[in-house]
Amino acid sequence: DGLLLSGLPKVRVLRNEQRQGLIRSRVRGADASQGETIFFLDSHCEVNQGWAIPLLHTLRQKPKSVMCPVIDVIDQDTLDYRAAGTVLKGGFDWGLHFRWVPLTEEEKVMRTDPTATYRSPAVAGGLFLISRSWWEELGKYDDGLDIWGAENLDVI
């Protein structure tokens, strides 16, 4: 219910008076935040130590970027931790459902540094870092989106 979270430094728990849906709730949280950057990170995501620093560094160099971290996995059946590969980009299947897809061989060859950023046609809609100014200039999420699933198309 947010009781434990509200005890953390720099954390403020917001509650809607009535159900607003995922997208409008995210926009409300972003509007209430006070930093130069906005980081959306769904509660089911797992990250490793030091994960935010390279993203923040790159965003500072390219402020009109949308940065998406590589997210590790905890198996839902065994709770085993699995580090994710770094050679995936966002894409869609024929039903326009977001999917992680492998880089092409050409893209893999061009990446001499395994920590280097790379272009992606889409990012996970609830898993990205963006500068506040770019977020606002782009118009935020479309507040007409009522359910999960289309934010991947809306953000970029």
DATARA-V670380 format. One record per pair of residues at least 4 apart in sequence whose C-alpha atoms are under 8 Angstrom apart, sorted by the first residue. I is the first residue (numbers start at 1). GAP is how many residues later the second one is. Records with the same first field share a line. If there is no record, write none. Layout:
I: GAP  GAP
This chain:
2: 4  11
3: 4
4: 4
5: 6  7  8
6: 5  6  7
7: 4
14: 15
16: 4  9
20: 4  5
21: 4  125  126
22: 4  124  125  126
23: 4  118  119  120  122  123  124  125  128
24: 4  117  119  121
25: 4
26: 4
27: 4  113  114  116
28: 4
29: 4
30: 8
33: 5
35: 97
36: 95  96  97
37: 92  93  94  95
38: 91  92  93  94
39: 88  89  90  91
40: 86  87  88  89
41: 4  85  86  87
42: 84  85
45: 26  27  28
46: 25  26  27  28
47: 4  23  24  25
48: 24
50: 4
51: 4  18
52: 4  17
53: 4
54: 4
55: 4  12  13  14  74
56: 4  73
57: 4
58: 4
59: 4  5  6  7  8  71  72
63: 67  68  71
64: 66  67  70
65: 65  66
66: 62  63  64  90
67: 61  62  63
68: 55  56  59  60  61
69: 58  59
70: 14  15  16
71: 12  13
72: 9  10  11  12
73: 8  9  10  11
74: 5  6  7  8
75: 4  5  6  7
86: 28
87: 15  16  21
88: 12  13  14  15
89: 11  12  13  14  30  31  32  33  34
90: 8  9  10  11  30  31  32  33  34
91: 7  8  9  10  29  30  31  32
92: 4  5  6  7  8
93: 4  5  6
97: 52
98: 26  51  54
103: 4  5
104: 4
105: 4
106: 4
107: 4
111: 5
112: 4
122: 30  31  34
123: 4  5  29
124: 4  27  28
125: 24  25  26  27  28  30
126: 25
130: 4  5
131: 4
132: 4
133: 4
134: 4
135: 4  5
136: 4
138: 17
140: 15
141: 10  13  14
142: 12
145: 5  6
150: 4
151: 4
152: 4
